[in-house]
Amino acid sequence: MKRKILIVEDEALGAMGLMELLEMWGYDTCGPAHTGADAVRMEEECQPDAILMDVRIRGGMSGMDAARRIREKKHLPIIFLSGYLEEVEKEFGEMSSIEFLSKPVDHELLRETLEKALPRA
């Protein structure tokens, strides 16, 4: 069974690029969620195995806020993608199953990080 990844990215081209890349690697994708509220709702609807989460997204809820809400209910691997990683690492640095990658994202590093974050099926 294919692993499913939720994309949380408010830039349409960036989201499409991530979705195409993940599908090429054999993952199913859901999203993109463009706001934090969308991310929380879509996580419940699509039941992903992991989340790629932008930190600064549209709406009143940041990617960090959305991640906190999701992690209150479910312990999912979350990979933050951002040019503003210092603030995220300060907040989430000690949590398990949280990874941080700088934008622009190195594709091979993303692939390795996903493979490491997802439990073996």
C-alpha positions as a LaTeX table, in Angstrom:
\begin{tabular}{lrrr}
\hline
Residue & $x$ (\AA) & $y$ (\AA) & $z$ (\AA) \\
\hline
Met1 & 0.00 & 0.00 & 0.00 \\
Lys2 & 1.32 & 3.43 & $-0.93$ \\
Arg3 & 2.15 & 5.90 & 1.82 \\
Lys4 & 0.11 & 9.10 & 1.79 \\
Ile5 & 1.66 & 12.54 & 2.38 \\
Leu6 & $-0.33$ & 15.70 & 3.13 \\
Ile7 & 1.15 & 18.81 & 1.51 \\
Val8 & 0.63 & 22.08 & 3.41 \\
Glu9 & 1.89 & 24.89 & 1.17 \\
Asp10 & 0.17 & 28.15 & 0.25 \\
Glu11 & 2.18 & 28.78 & $-2.93$ \\
Ala12 & 0.41 & 26.93 & $-5.74$ \\
Leu13 & 3.52 & 26.25 & $-7.85$ \\
Gly14 & 5.49 & 25.01 & $-4.87$ \\
Ala15 & 2.66 & 22.72 & $-3.83$ \\
Met16 & 2.24 & 21.31 & $-7.34$ \\
Gly17 & 5.97 & 20.69 & $-7.61$ \\
Leu18 & 6.03 & 18.80 & $-4.31$ \\
Met19 & 3.00 & 16.73 & $-5.27$ \\
Glu20 & 4.52 & 15.75 & $-8.62$ \\
Leu21 & 7.84 & 14.88 & $-7.00$ \\
Leu22 & 6.26 & 12.72 & $-4.29$ \\
Glu23 & 4.04 & 10.92 & $-6.78$ \\
Met24 & 7.08 & 10.24 & $-8.97$ \\
Trp25 & 8.70 & 8.63 & $-5.89$ \\
Gly26 & 5.66 & 6.39 & $-5.42$ \\
Tyr27 & 3.77 & 8.23 & $-2.68$ \\
Asp28 & 0.11 & 9.19 & $-2.74$ \\
Thr29 & $-0.53$ & 12.83 & $-1.92$ \\
Cys30 & $-3.40$ & 14.83 & $-0.54$ \\
Gly31 & $-3.82$ & 18.54 & $-0.46$ \\
Pro32 & $-2.49$ & 20.97 & $-0.91$ \\
Ala33 & $-3.76$ & 22.66 & 2.21 \\
His34 & $-3.28$ & 26.42 & 1.84 \\
Thr35 & $-4.09$ & 27.48 & 5.41 \\
Gly36 & $-3.55$ & 26.05 & 8.87 \\
Ala37 & $-7.28$ & 25.39 & 9.25 \\
Asp38 & $-7.24$ & 23.51 & 5.92 \\
Ala39 & $-4.29$ & 21.44 & 7.16 \\
Val40 & $-6.10$ & 20.38 & 10.35 \\
Arg41 & $-9.29$ & 19.52 & 8.43 \\
Met42 & $-7.48$ & 17.71 & 5.61 \\
Glu43 & $-5.40$ & 15.65 & 8.04 \\
Glu44 & $-8.61$ & 14.28 & 9.51 \\
Glu45 & $-10.12$ & 13.65 & 6.06 \\
Cys46 & $-7.22$ & 12.05 & 4.24 \\
Gln47 & $-5.45$ & 10.30 & 7.17 \\
Pro48 & $-1.89$ & 10.81 & 5.86 \\
Asp49 & 1.18 & 8.88 & 7.01 \\
Ala50 & 3.23 & 12.11 & 7.18 \\
Ile51 & 2.91 & 15.85 & 6.56 \\
Leu52 & 5.11 & 18.28 & 4.65 \\
Met53 & 4.33 & 21.59 & 6.37 \\
Asp54 & 5.26 & 25.10 & 5.35 \\
Val55 & 5.69 & 27.37 & 8.38 \\
Arg56 & 4.29 & 30.62 & 7.05 \\
Ile57 & 0.98 & 30.03 & 5.34 \\
Arg58 & $-2.15$ & 32.07 & 4.72 \\
Gly59 & $-4.84$ & 32.56 & 7.32 \\
Gly60 & $-4.72$ & 33.15 & 11.02 \\
Met61 & $-3.12$ & 29.80 & 11.88 \\
Ser62 & 0.57 & 29.28 & 11.07 \\
Gly63 & 2.05 & 25.95 & 10.07 \\
Met64 & 3.43 & 25.64 & 13.61 \\
Asp65 & $-0.05$ & 26.19 & 15.09 \\
Ala66 & $-1.54$ & 23.62 & 12.72 \\
Ala67 & 1.18 & 21.12 & 13.64 \\
Arg68 & 0.44 & 21.61 & 17.35 \\
Arg69 & $-3.28$ & 20.99 & 16.80 \\
Ile70 & $-2.64$ & 17.89 & 14.71 \\
Arg71 & $-0.10$ & 16.49 & 17.20 \\
Glu72 & $-2.63$ & 16.91 & 20.05 \\
Lys73 & $-4.69$ & 14.17 & 18.40 \\
Lys74 & $-2.22$ & 12.09 & 16.41 \\
His75 & 1.54 & 11.50 & 16.48 \\
Leu76 & 2.40 & 11.92 & 12.79 \\
Pro77 & 5.81 & 12.60 & 11.29 \\
Ile78 & 5.93 & 16.26 & 10.25 \\
Ile79 & 8.62 & 17.72 & 8.03 \\
Phe80 & 8.71 & 21.50 & 8.20 \\
Leu81 & 9.80 & 23.22 & 4.98 \\
Ser82 & 10.75 & 26.85 & 5.45 \\
Gly83 & 13.22 & 29.62 & 5.05 \\
Tyr84 & 12.48 & 30.50 & 8.70 \\
Leu85 & 13.61 & 27.35 & 10.46 \\
Glu86 & 15.25 & 28.93 & 13.51 \\
Glu87 & 11.91 & 29.80 & 15.14 \\
Val88 & 10.48 & 26.37 & 14.33 \\
Glu89 & 13.50 & 24.46 & 15.63 \\
Lys90 & 13.33 & 26.47 & 18.85 \\
Glu91 & 9.71 & 25.43 & 19.36 \\
Phe92 & 9.74 & 21.83 & 18.05 \\
Gly93 & 13.41 & 20.84 & 18.23 \\
Glu94 & 12.97 & 18.30 & 21.00 \\
Met95 & 9.84 & 16.59 & 19.67 \\
Ser96 & 10.13 & 13.19 & 18.06 \\
Ser97 & 9.14 & 12.69 & 14.43 \\
Ile98 & 9.68 & 16.35 & 13.59 \\
Glu99 & 12.22 & 17.24 & 10.90 \\
Phe100 & 13.28 & 20.59 & 9.44 \\
Leu101 & 14.39 & 21.34 & 5.88 \\
Ser102 & 15.29 & 24.74 & 4.45 \\
Lys103 & 13.70 & 26.13 & 1.31 \\
Pro104 & 14.53 & 25.76 & $-1.47$ \\
Val105 & 14.36 & 22.08 & $-0.60$ \\
Asp106 & 17.06 & 19.72 & $-1.81$ \\
His107 & 15.06 & 16.89 & $-3.40$ \\
Glu108 & 17.38 & 14.07 & $-2.38$ \\
Leu109 & 17.51 & 15.32 & 1.19 \\
Leu110 & 13.71 & 15.47 & 1.22 \\
Arg111 & 13.48 & 11.90 & $-0.04$ \\
Glu112 & 15.95 & 10.65 & 2.57 \\
Thr113 & 14.13 & 12.55 & 5.33 \\
Leu114 & 10.76 & 11.10 & 4.32 \\
Glu115 & 12.13 & 7.57 & 4.19 \\
Lys116 & 13.68 & 8.01 & 7.63 \\
Ala117 & 10.52 & 9.59 & 9.12 \\
Leu118 & 8.05 & 6.98 & 7.92 \\
Pro119 & 7.89 & 3.75 & 9.91 \\
Arg120 & 8.53 & 0.61 & 7.94 \\
Ala121 & 5.37 & $-1.02$ & 6.66 \\
\hline
\end{tabular}
